[in-house]
Amino acid sequence: MKVLLIGSGGREHALAWKIAQSPDLTKLYAAPGNPGIAEEAELVVLDTEDHAAVVAFCKDKAIDFVVVGPEAPLVAGIADRLREAGIAVFGPSAAAAQLEGSKGFTKDVCARFNIPTGAYQRFNNAPKAKAYVREQGAPIVIKADGLAAGKGVTVAMTLDEALAAIDDCFEGAFGAAGAEVVVEAFLDGEEASFFCLSDGKSLLPLATAQDHKRVGDGDTGPNTGGMGAYSPAPVMTAEMVERTMKEIIEPTMRGMAEMGHPFQGVFFAGLMITAKGPELIEYNVRFGDPECQVLMMRLKSDLLPILHASATGTLDKVTAEWSDDPALTVVLASKGYPGAYDKATPMTAVPEAGDGAKVFHAGTALKDGQLVATGGRVLNATARGATVAEAQAAAYGLVDAVQWENGFCRRDIGWQAIAREKA
């Protein structure tokens, strides 16, 4: 099978690394890719926003299957164009990708199909949103409706914080994503991520994870795209997984089909495990980043036929086998992230992969033969271990072998799970 992988981050490096292990693979291309992905795939210069160019490349190279990593091309309808051209693609249509592209759309789906989630209201102007927030009080959650690269959500613990977040959205801090705002009830509990493949009519549950959104140790500082993650999530017991499937994922799949938007791809459900059980915080329509890295480290099965089954309506014919050993990833980021940071800072050493250990590239590039950091989140040191504590020690061992003066990371990824292990 000839495969084109679209994307350039740590998630895509993890997918490339896993796809490259498949005996079904004959050739792997990636666009635009990164220096880590280049170890697994042939990088191609291709404007992935130009859907006609992507289709033409697939025809020229006789590509059998396209795997779309990030959310923006899916929301922009790349999967529709590929399907129209008769090319199998992993990822939902633009209509189905609204589950991530519009938080208001998702909340309306939840309301229509009785999916447990926080109470909410949608607003297209600041005065009305502020009046509602004053009426409700804090804590309360303010979300930019559209895609904001994981940064459009404010969990406001005070009224002033909530009002400022509304101003940020309507004054353009998140561009067009903030033209509409969703205000929702604060959910109290423990967060977890749940991943489940869908082909529009069948589901294949994958695995659970927990990530660390805040930039600083002890979950302090501003939210980021994610500073680390581990899998499985201890809070996601067999009973919680069963309830999540029955109360959240299955009604969503059925509901999307009923609305004429059958969902093919991965449901990435951000959950809050409350006293009442699992409640949906939000949906993403692609693998998490950095959660994908720990999922791929734990997946024992061949990934390629599983993704292909999701794309071709044959998900009921495949299964996924997982290592019982937990995996943990630590994100190395550029100093200053999630604010301003220096670009093109040099890295002089990145450790080689070991058994159950790998450093995935996210925001990297080669400049005159030198590996440099180009993004905010740059490397993902990922390892498996018999316990979360062992996986953590192995991941930080990789971190400490990286030579990069402008990098920093949290030193406490996995702390909740390790505290549970000691309890």
N, C-alpha and C positions, 0 to 999 in steps of 0.2 A: 504493500500500500504506500503510495506517495502522499505525503502529508505536508501541508503548509500551516505553520503556527504563527498567529498574529499577536504581537506584543513585545515588550522589551524589559519587563520587570523581573523581580525575584520569583513571582508566581509563575511567569512564563519559563524561567530557567528551570524551576522544579518540574513543570510539565514536560519540557524538552528532555530533561534528564530521564524522566520515567518513560516517555514515549520511545526514546532512543533504545530502551532495553527490550522493546517488543520484537518478537520474531516475525510479526506481521509487517514490520516496517521495511520498505525498500529504500526510501529516500525521505529525509526530513529537511524542509526549508523553513526559515524563520524570517519574518519581516516586522520591525527592523532588527529585532534581536539585541544582544549585547555580547561583550567578550566571553562571558560564561556560557551563554547559549551557543556561541560559535564552536565550543568544544563538542557539541552534540549535533549541530545542524549547519547547513550552508546558509549563511546570511544573505538576504537579497535586498537590494534597494528598491523599495516599492512604497508608493504613497498609499497607505492603507485607508486614508480618507477618500481616495478616488476609487469608488467601488467598481467602476468599469475597468480600471487598470488591474484591480485584484482579480476580477473575473478573467480578463485577458491573460494574465500570468498563469492562472490555473489551467486555462485551455492550452496555452503554449507548452506547459510542462506536464500536461496530462495528470494534474493533481486529482487524487481520489477523494480527499477528505481535508477539510479546513477546520482547525481548532482555534477559536477566538478567545484570547485570554482576558483582555480588559472589557469594562462595561461600555465605554464611550462608542466604539464601533457598533456594538449590539443595539444600543439605543438609537444610533443613526441609521440602522437598517441594513447592515452589511450581510446579515444572515439571509434576509429576504432576497437580495440581489443574487447571492450564490445559489440559493434554492431555485430561483427562477431560471438560472443557467444550468440546472441539473447537477449541481455539485453538492455533495453531502457536507453538512457543516454542523459543528457542535456549538450550540448557542441559540437563544430564542429569537423569534421575530421581533421587529421594532414594537409591534403592538403588545407582545408578551413582556418585552423588556421594560415596559412602563412600570413594572413592579419595582424596578430600581430607579428608573428615570423620573418618576413622579411619586413622592411620598404620599401626596394626597390621593392619587389613584389607588395606591396600596391600602390606605386607610378605608377608602370607599369599598374596595373588594372585601376587606375584613367585615365591614358593617353589613354588606349585602349577604355574605355567606356565614355569618355568625362565628367568625374566627376571633379568639380571645386576643385583645390588644387594649392599649390605653385609650380612654375617651379622648376625643379630638375635635377641633374645628379648623377649617381652612379659611385663610384671609388673603385678599389681594391689595390691602392697604394697611398702613401702620396704625392710624387712629382706632380702627375697629379691633385690630389684633391686641392693641394695648388695653383697650377697654375690657376685653375678654380676660386678659391676663390679670388685670387689677381685680376683676370679679372673682377669679379662681384662686389667686394668691400663689405663693411659692411654697415648696419647690415645684417647678414646671419645666417642660421641655419645649424648646423652640427649634424648628427645623426649616432650613431652606428647602423648598419643594424639589428642586432639580438636582442634577449631578454637581457635587461640590468637592470631589476628590476626598471624601471621608471627613471633610472639615466643616460641613454646614450645619452641625448639630450642637446646640448649647443646652446642657443640663443646668438650668438656672436655679441656684439655691436661694437667691434673694430676688425680690421684685425688681430692684434696680438692674440686676444682671439680665433679667428677662427682657426688660424694656430696651436695654442697650443692644441685646441680640436681635430684637425686632428691627431696630434702627440699622444695624449692620446689614441685615438682609435687604431692606428696602432702599438703602443708600448705595447698594452695589458692591458690597464686600465679596459676594459670591457670583457676581455677574448676573446673567439671565436666570441662573438657578434660584436666585432669591426674589424673583418677581412675584412669587406666591409663597406664603408661609403656612406651615402646619404647626399648630399649638396643641400639645397633647399632655395628658396627665403623666405625672412622674410615677414610674413603677418602682417599687421597692423590692429588692431581691438580689439574686446573683445572676450575672450575665453568662450566657454560653452561646456558642455558634453550632448550628446543626446543618449538615450538608446532605442533600438527597438529589439523585438524578431523576429526571422525568423524560419520557418520550412523548408526552401528551396524553397517554392513557395508562401507562404503568409507571411504578416508582421503584427505585433501588436506593434504600438508605445507605449512606456511606459512613461517615464518622462524625464525632463531635470534637470541638476544640474550645479553648478560651484564649482570648488575646488581651494584650495590655495596651490600651489606647493612649494613656497619658504619658507624657514625655519623661517624667522623673520617677525615681525610686519611690516606693510607697504609694504609687498611683497619684502623684502630685503633678501640678503644672498643666499646660494646655493639652487638649486632645490632638492626636496625630493620626496618620494613616495606620498606625500600629507599630509598637516597639518590640514586639515579641509575642510568641504564642506557644501553646502546648496542646497535645492531643493524647488520649481522650480527656474530656472535661469530667472530673469526678462528680459534679453535681448532676450530670446527665445519666442517671441510673437507667436500667432497662425499662422501668415503669415510666420515667420521664420521656424516654425515646418513643415508647409506644403511644403515650398521650400526645406527643408532638406530632407524630405521624397522623393520628386519628383526628385530632382537634384543629391542627394547623395546616400541615402539608397536603393531606388528601383533599380537604375541602377547597384548598387553593387550586390544586390541579383540576378538580372537577369544575370549579367555578370559572376558571380561565377558559376551559373548553366550552362551557355553556355560553360564555360571553363571545365566543368566536375567536379567541386568542389561545389556542392550545399551546401549552408550554413545553418546549423541548430544550433541555440544557440542565443546568444545576440550580436548584433552589438552595440559596445560602440564607438560612433563617437566623437573624440575630434575635435571640430570645432573652427574656427575663424570667427566671424561675422564682415566682412569687409564692406567697402562702396559698394562693388558689391553684397553683400549677404553672405550666408554661404559658407565657403570653408573648405575642410577637412584638418586637420593637421595630424591626424593618426587614425587608427582603433585599438581597442582592442577587443578581442574575448571572454571576460568574463565581469562580473560586475566590476565596478570601486571600488577601495578601497582608500578613504573612502566614495565614492558616494553611494555605495550599502546601507550603513547604513541609509542614509537619505531617499533613495527610499523605503526601507522596512518600515521605520517609517511612510511614507505617504500612502503606499498601503493599501487600504481597502479590496480588493478582496483576496480570498484564493490563495496563491502563487503556491501551489503544482500542481493543475490541469493546470495552465498556463504554467509552465515549462514542464510538461508532454506533453502538446499539441505541444510545440515547438519540442520535441524529437520524436513525433509520427506522425507528418504531419497533425495535426488537429487544427492548430492555428486559422483557420477561424471559429471555433466553440466556442471560448472563448473571453471574454472581460476583461479589467482591470479597476477598479474604484479607484480613488485617492482622498485623502483628499485635500481640497483646502488650508488647513493650511500648511505653510512652515515648513520644518524641517531643523535642523542645527546640525552638529557634529563637535566637537573639538577633535583633536588628542593630547593625552598626550604621549610625547616621552621621551626617556632616554637622560639625559644631554650629549651633545657631538654629538648627531645625527644631520646630516647625516654622520658625521665622526665617529671616534672611541668612544665607550661608555662602561661603566662598565656593566657587566652582572650579573644576579642573585641578583639584589638589591631588598630588601624587601618592600612590600606594606602592610600597617597595616589596611587600611580601603578602601573599594570600596562601594559607596552607592547603596542601593537597587533600583530596577526599580520603577518608579511611573507611573501615567497615562500619556502616551505620552512622556515618558522619560526612557532612558535605557543606561547603560554603557556597551558597547561591548568590549570583550577582544580580543586583537590582539596578542602581543608578551608576553604572560604570561605562567607561569608553576607553579606547586606545588612542593616545595622542603622541605621534612620533615614536611609536613602539612602547610608550610608557602607559601603564594602567593608571587611569585617573578617575576620581569621583566626580560624577556629573549631576547627581540628584541629591535629594534630602535624605532618603533612605537608600543606602548604598550596598551593603552586604548583609546576608542572612546566614549566620552560623548555626547549623542545624545538626542535631544528633539524637540518636535513640539510646535508651538505656533500660535496665531491668526495672528501675524506679524513676520517678520524675527527678529526684535528687541526682541520680546517676546521669540522666540525660542532660540535666542542667550543668553538672560538672564537665561533661564532655563538650557541651556547646561553648561554655566559657573558656575551655582549653583551646578551642579553635579561635575564639575572639582574641585571646592573649597572644596567639601566634601571628595575628594580622599586624603588619607594620604600616601604620597610616596615622600621621600626626594630627590630622584634622578630624579624626573620628571620635565618636563617643557612643556609649550604650547604657541602658539600664543594667544594674547588676543584680536585680532581684526577680527576673522573669521566672514565673512558676511558683512564686512564694505561697500562694493560697493552696496549691496542690501539695507542696512539700510540707506545709503546716498540717494538712490532713494526714499525710503519711506518718508524721511523727506522733499524731494524736492517738 
